[in-house]
Amino acid sequence: MEIKQGHIHSLPENWKEVFLSDRLLAENWNKLTDIARNEWIFWVLSAKKEVTQQKRFSWLVEQSKEGNKRPCCWSGCPHHNPKTTKWFN
């Protein structure tokens, strides 16, 4: 099964292994739009600490399996909304 990428951000290789090990997760991930996948990828990887990235990735897995399409309480990637760049500098 192919695991789809984001629109701008690439999917980390270790994520592919997790997605491929869970059919529901992989199917729900692949149903997302390119931009939605992009937002999840950026949301997880934008965390500065590895522990926070791991927590966010766990949240991504849980939410994707439940069919949720976007990270909760997040203003979006800065390249889509220039007003959010202050949070990523």
N, C-alpha and C positions, 0 to 999 in steps of 0.2 A: 504494500500500500504506500502511496506517495503521501508525504506530509507537506502541506502547502506552506509557503513563505509569507512574510509580510510584504507590504507595498514598497517600503523603503528599507526597513530593518530586516536583516537576515536572521533566520532561526538558528540558535546555537545547536551544534551537533548533539550534545548530551540531551537536549529536549526531545529530539527526534526519537531517541531510544525510549524515553518515557512514553511518548505518544504511541509508538508502535507496540508497546507492551499492553496497551489498554484500548480495545477496539472502540468503545463508546467515546472515550476522550479523543481519539484520532478522528472519528467521524464528525463529532461536534466541532472540533478545531477546523477541519476542512470545510465545514459549512459556513464558517465565518467569512465575511468579506475580507479582501486584502487589507483594507484600512483597519478593520477591527483587529485582525491578527497583528498588524503593525503596532497598534496601540497597546495590546497586551505585551508584546515583545519589549517595546520601549519602556512601558511602566515597570516591568520586572527589572530590566537592565539599568534603568536610571537610578536605582538605589545605590548609594555609595558603598555600603557595607555588604559583604558577602552574605552575612546572616540575614539581612533584610531581603536581599535578592532571593534567597532560599525560601523565606516565608512568603514572599510574593509569588514565587513559582508554585508553591503548594496551594496558595489561594487560587491562582490561575487554573490549576488542575481541578480543584474542587468546583470552582464556578463553571468551568467549561463542561464538566460532566453533568452539571445541573442545567446546562443549556443557556447560561448567561453569556451575553455577547460583548460586554465592555467591562473594563475595570471600574469598580464602584468609586464614587467620590474623587474622580480624577479629571482634571481640566483638559486633558489631551496632549498630544505631542506638540512641542513648540513650533515645529515647522508647519503645523496646520493652524495654530492659534498663536500669533506673535505675542499676545499679551501674557502668555504663560512662560516666556523665556526667562523671566526674573527668577523662577523657581528652579531653573536648571543650570544656572551659572555659578 
